[in-house]
Amino acid sequence: MANLKELKTRISSVTSTQKITSAMKMVAASRLRRAQEAAEAGRPYAERMERMMGAILDGASETVGGPKLLSGTGSDQVHMIVAVTSDRGLCGGFNSSITREVRLRIAALEREGKTVKLLCVGRKARDQLRSLHGDKMLDTFEGIGRTVVTLEDAQRVTAKVLELLDAEEFDVCTIVYNRFVSAMTQIVTPQQIIPVTLDRAESDEAEDGAHAQTSGPSAVYEYEPDEAEILEALLPKNLEVQIFRALLESNASEHGARMSAMDNATRNAGDMIDDLTLTYNRTRQALITRELIEIISGAEAL
């Protein structure tokens, strides 16, 4: 059994840890609100961009040959995965859920005979994947979302992806990130961004819902210049928007996961302090009782 000095030292140590986790929880909570607002504000823009892309492609499906962003390289042999994590830990399973999904996707693709390459956003993706898949890593981005996620951060990642595409380093690109639902829930979301894939079912449902709320004939759009030129300018912008959305969602998810993890750590520290304090008091009482017994026994012996 630990002596009183050791118990007192442990209580003091756990109390200090509790103060740190409580402070980290408050910092994460203060950043979460702004990050959540940014993520929620970015969703309608990204979704509308996808719907507009779908509308253009529907009208130009037979006339547009398609740049690489739209039609790909004509092969699907080389896959690149963009893993979006954080630079720091202490956020529960936020980072490990991404790396676990990436490992599963790598294993599935390699079983099909595909070649896989990695682009890491955040140090944790690099650190957790380097031991098994270090030879697949092309580059790592650090410092994104340290304060807030900006469009410049998305442009940096987009520029690198386009550079690798122009160099024919990959055929298919998929970004894996955590989609923010709440501070307690983040959903690992893989999204293929090259070649562009649009969820026509969701787009059709959204259009049907919009038409159901309005009356009258639907609008007919004429594009100027033609669809091919619009797509040439719009596809890189769409890629940038989708990457920006993924970074915003990941940033909000990180703060939510860290707030939840630090809250649990603070509660656990409090429970440990209570248990240690109870043990300390019992040990102290036992020592006092033993000393009294020794004093009484000595007095009776005299």
PLY file of the C-alpha trace (Angstrom):
ply
format ascii 1.0
element vertex 302
property float x
property float y
property float z
element edge 301
property int vertex1
property int vertex2
end_header
0.00 0.00 0.00
1.30 3.47 -0.85
2.32 5.67 2.05
0.77 9.04 2.80
3.48 11.02 1.01
3.06 9.03 -2.21
-0.72 9.40 -2.10
-0.44 13.14 -1.50
1.94 13.47 -4.44
-0.42 11.53 -6.73
-3.39 13.64 -5.67
-1.45 16.80 -6.42
-0.32 15.44 -9.80
-3.82 14.40 -10.87
-5.21 17.75 -9.72
-2.70 19.57 -11.92
-3.63 17.33 -14.86
-7.31 18.05 -14.24
-6.66 21.79 -14.43
-4.88 21.34 -17.78
-7.61 19.18 -19.31
-10.29 21.58 -18.07
-8.46 24.52 -19.66
-8.05 22.59 -22.93
-11.76 21.77 -22.90
-12.68 25.45 -22.57
-10.28 26.46 -25.35
-11.69 23.77 -27.67
-15.24 24.82 -26.83
-14.49 28.45 -27.66
-12.96 27.48 -31.00
-15.64 24.94 -31.80
-18.41 27.50 -32.20
-16.54 29.49 -34.82
-15.36 26.35 -36.62
-18.88 24.88 -36.60
-20.36 28.07 -38.03
-17.72 28.09 -40.79
-18.39 24.42 -41.66
-22.15 24.89 -41.73
-21.80 28.05 -43.82
-19.60 26.23 -46.34
-21.98 23.31 -46.92
-24.66 25.13 -48.99
-22.02 26.69 -51.25
-20.30 23.35 -51.90
-23.61 21.56 -52.45
-24.83 24.26 -54.81
-21.56 24.04 -56.71
-22.11 20.31 -57.18
-25.68 20.89 -58.38
-24.51 23.52 -60.86
-21.82 21.16 -62.12
-24.44 18.46 -62.55
-26.71 20.81 -64.49
-23.90 21.79 -66.84
-22.82 18.17 -67.34
-26.37 17.08 -68.05
-26.59 19.60 -70.87
-23.09 18.95 -72.17
-22.69 15.20 -71.72
-22.58 14.53 -75.46
-20.53 17.51 -76.56
-17.79 17.84 -73.96
-14.81 15.53 -74.22
-13.78 16.54 -70.72
-10.51 17.63 -69.11
-8.70 15.35 -66.65
-10.63 16.70 -63.69
-13.84 15.51 -65.29
-12.96 12.37 -67.23
-9.73 11.36 -65.50
-6.68 9.98 -67.27
-8.56 7.08 -68.84
-7.24 4.63 -66.25
-7.88 3.79 -62.60
-4.64 1.96 -61.84
-3.04 4.56 -59.55
-5.11 5.90 -56.65
-4.10 8.82 -54.44
-5.70 9.23 -51.01
-5.69 12.63 -49.30
-5.87 11.92 -45.55
-7.09 14.93 -43.56
-6.09 14.84 -39.88
-4.76 17.32 -37.32
-1.27 18.37 -36.28
-1.98 17.71 -32.60
-3.37 14.86 -30.57
-5.47 14.74 -27.39
-8.69 14.62 -29.45
-9.93 11.09 -28.81
-10.33 8.89 -31.87
-10.43 11.78 -34.34
-7.11 10.99 -36.03
-7.10 7.22 -35.58
-10.50 6.89 -37.28
-9.10 8.56 -40.41
-5.92 6.49 -40.51
-7.91 3.32 -39.90
-10.14 4.09 -42.89
-7.09 4.91 -45.02
-5.42 1.61 -44.11
-8.57 -0.31 -45.00
-8.84 1.47 -48.35
-5.18 0.84 -49.12
-5.56 -2.86 -48.34
-8.71 -3.13 -50.48
-7.11 -1.34 -53.44
-3.92 -3.37 -53.25
-5.94 -6.58 -53.26
-7.37 -5.40 -56.57
-3.85 -4.87 -57.91
-3.96 -1.06 -57.73
-1.11 1.28 -56.83
-1.78 3.64 -53.92
-0.15 6.96 -53.06
-0.77 9.23 -50.07
-1.01 12.97 -49.54
-1.19 13.81 -45.84
-2.87 16.90 -44.41
-1.75 17.10 -40.78
1.21 15.59 -38.96
-0.85 12.83 -37.35
-1.66 11.22 -40.70
2.03 11.15 -41.55
3.11 9.87 -38.13
0.49 7.11 -37.89
0.83 5.88 -41.49
4.58 6.25 -41.92
5.56 2.92 -40.35
3.57 0.79 -42.84
3.04 3.13 -45.79
5.92 5.61 -45.66
7.01 4.68 -49.19
3.62 5.78 -50.54
3.71 9.34 -49.15
4.14 12.15 -51.64
3.90 15.19 -49.36
2.60 16.45 -46.01
0.85 19.73 -45.20
1.24 21.12 -41.68
-0.19 24.13 -39.89
-3.59 24.04 -41.60
-6.35 25.11 -39.21
-3.96 26.04 -36.40
-6.12 29.10 -35.79
-8.80 29.05 -38.49
-9.05 27.33 -41.85
-8.68 29.83 -44.69
-9.26 29.59 -48.41
-5.50 29.95 -48.88
-5.04 26.63 -47.04
-7.41 24.93 -49.48
-5.64 26.57 -52.41
-2.29 25.17 -51.24
-3.66 21.63 -51.15
-5.53 22.10 -54.44
-2.41 23.40 -56.17
-0.46 20.33 -55.05
-3.20 17.95 -56.22
-3.36 19.65 -59.63
0.42 19.59 -59.90
0.48 15.84 -59.24
-2.38 15.33 -61.71
-0.54 17.24 -64.43
2.54 15.12 -63.72
0.34 12.00 -64.10
1.24 10.78 -60.61
-2.26 9.33 -60.11
-5.45 8.47 -61.95
-8.06 8.69 -59.18
-8.00 10.93 -56.11
-10.10 10.44 -52.97
-10.13 12.70 -49.92
-10.89 11.16 -46.51
-12.02 13.47 -43.72
-14.27 13.66 -40.67
-17.65 15.25 -41.34
-18.91 17.24 -38.37
-22.28 16.23 -36.93
-21.95 17.31 -33.29
-19.31 17.63 -30.61
-19.92 13.96 -29.81
-20.24 12.62 -33.36
-17.97 12.85 -36.38
-18.45 10.65 -39.44
-15.49 9.44 -41.51
-16.31 10.49 -45.07
-14.42 9.40 -48.22
-15.15 11.53 -51.28
-13.76 11.02 -54.76
-12.74 14.39 -56.13
-10.87 13.35 -59.30
-12.45 12.43 -61.64
-15.46 14.43 -60.52
-18.33 12.26 -59.32
-21.67 13.87 -58.64
-24.41 12.22 -56.61
-27.19 12.64 -59.15
-29.75 11.00 -56.87
-29.27 13.65 -54.18
-29.17 16.35 -56.81
-32.42 15.14 -58.36
-34.09 14.94 -54.95
-32.99 18.47 -54.15
-34.25 19.71 -57.49
-37.56 17.86 -57.01
-37.93 19.43 -53.59
-37.24 22.85 -55.01
-39.77 22.33 -57.81
-42.36 21.05 -55.35
-42.16 24.32 -53.44
-42.50 26.50 -56.52
-45.14 26.71 -59.20
-44.87 27.46 -62.87
-42.59 26.17 -65.60
-38.97 25.30 -64.85
-36.23 27.58 -66.12
-34.19 26.77 -69.19
-30.56 27.87 -68.99
-28.38 28.97 -71.88
-24.67 29.12 -71.19
-22.34 31.78 -72.55
-19.61 30.89 -73.44
-20.23 27.23 -74.24
-20.23 24.44 -71.69
-16.70 23.28 -72.50
-15.17 26.66 -71.65
-17.27 26.98 -68.50
-16.20 23.54 -67.31
-12.55 24.36 -68.01
-12.78 27.26 -65.56
-15.28 25.74 -63.15
-13.72 22.33 -62.53
-10.59 23.63 -60.72
-12.80 25.95 -58.69
-15.08 23.04 -57.78
-12.06 21.00 -56.67
-10.92 23.90 -54.50
-14.39 24.27 -52.96
-14.69 20.55 -52.16
-11.26 20.49 -50.53
-12.11 23.67 -48.61
-15.31 22.05 -47.34
-13.38 18.96 -46.23
-10.88 21.12 -44.31
-13.67 23.10 -42.63
-15.52 19.93 -41.64
-12.32 18.36 -40.33
-11.43 21.46 -38.33
-14.84 21.59 -36.65
-14.67 17.84 -35.99
-11.24 18.19 -34.41
-12.38 20.85 -31.93
-15.53 18.88 -31.12
-13.56 15.67 -30.56
-10.99 17.48 -28.43
-13.67 19.15 -26.30
-15.38 15.80 -25.73
-12.09 14.02 -24.97
-10.94 16.70 -22.53
-14.34 16.69 -20.82
-14.05 12.93 -20.30
-10.47 13.32 -19.09
-11.52 16.02 -16.60
-14.32 13.81 -15.26
-11.99 10.81 -14.98
-9.41 12.93 -13.16
-12.09 14.04 -10.71
-13.10 10.42 -10.06
-9.46 9.48 -9.55
-8.95 12.36 -7.13
-11.98 11.20 -5.13
-10.66 7.62 -4.98
-7.16 8.74 -4.01
-8.51 11.10 -1.36
-10.61 8.29 0.12
-7.59 5.98 0.15
-5.48 8.74 1.70
-7.99 9.33 4.50
-8.35 5.61 5.21
-4.59 5.13 5.26
-4.17 8.13 7.55
-6.91 6.86 9.87
-5.29 3.41 9.97
-1.93 4.91 10.89
-3.46 7.01 13.65
-5.35 3.98 15.01
-2.20 1.89 14.99
-0.23 4.57 16.83
-2.97 4.85 19.47
-2.96 1.07 19.93
0.83 1.10 20.37
0.59 3.93 22.93
-2.16 2.17 24.88
-0.34 -1.15 24.77
2.84 0.49 26.01
1.02 2.23 28.87
-0.63 -1.03 29.97
2.73 -2.80 29.88
4.12 -0.29 32.36
0 1
1 2
2 3
3 4
4 5
5 6
6 7
7 8
8 9
9 10
10 11
11 12
12 13
13 14
14 15
15 16
16 17
17 18
18 19
19 20
20 21
21 22
22 23
23 24
24 25
25 26
26 27
27 28
28 29
29 30
30 31
31 32
32 33
33 34
34 35
35 36
36 37
37 38
38 39
39 40
40 41
41 42
42 43
43 44
44 45
45 46
46 47
47 48
48 49
49 50
50 51
51 52
52 53
53 54
54 55
55 56
56 57
57 58
58 59
59 60
60 61
61 62
62 63
63 64
64 65
65 66
66 67
67 68
68 69
69 70
70 71
71 72
72 73
73 74
74 75
75 76
76 77
77 78
78 79
79 80
80 81
81 82
82 83
83 84
84 85
85 86
86 87
87 88
88 89
89 90
90 91
91 92
92 93
93 94
94 95
95 96
96 97
97 98
98 99
99 100
100 101
101 102
102 103
103 104
104 105
105 106
106 107
107 108
108 109
109 110
110 111
111 112
112 113
113 114
114 115
115 116
116 117
117 118
118 119
119 120
120 121
121 122
122 123
123 124
124 125
125 126
126 127
127 128
128 129
129 130
130 131
131 132
132 133
133 134
134 135
135 136
136 137
137 138
138 139
139 140
140 141
141 142
142 143
143 144
144 145
145 146
146 147
147 148
148 149
149 150
150 151
151 152
152 153
153 154
154 155
155 156
156 157
157 158
158 159
159 160
160 161
161 162
162 163
163 164
164 165
165 166
166 167
167 168
168 169
169 170
170 171
171 172
172 173
173 174
174 175
175 176
176 177
177 178
178 179
179 180
180 181
181 182
182 183
183 184
184 185
185 186
186 187
187 188
188 189
189 190
190 191
191 192
192 193
193 194
194 195
195 196
196 197
197 198
198 199
199 200
200 201
201 202
202 203
203 204
204 205
205 206
206 207
207 208
208 209
209 210
210 211
211 212
212 213
213 214
214 215
215 216
216 217
217 218
218 219
219 220
220 221
221 222
222 223
223 224
224 225
225 226
226 227
227 228
228 229
229 230
230 231
231 232
232 233
233 234
234 235
235 236
236 237
237 238
238 239
239 240
240 241
241 242
242 243
243 244
244 245
245 246
246 247
247 248
248 249
249 250
250 251
251 252
252 253
253 254
254 255
255 256
256 257
257 258
258 259
259 260
260 261
261 262
262 263
263 264
264 265
265 266
266 267
267 268
268 269
269 270
270 271
271 272
272 273
273 274
274 275
275 276
276 277
277 278
278 279
279 280
280 281
281 282
282 283
283 284
284 285
285 286
286 287
287 288
288 289
289 290
290 291
291 292
292 293
293 294
294 295
295 296
296 297
297 298
298 299
299 300
300 301
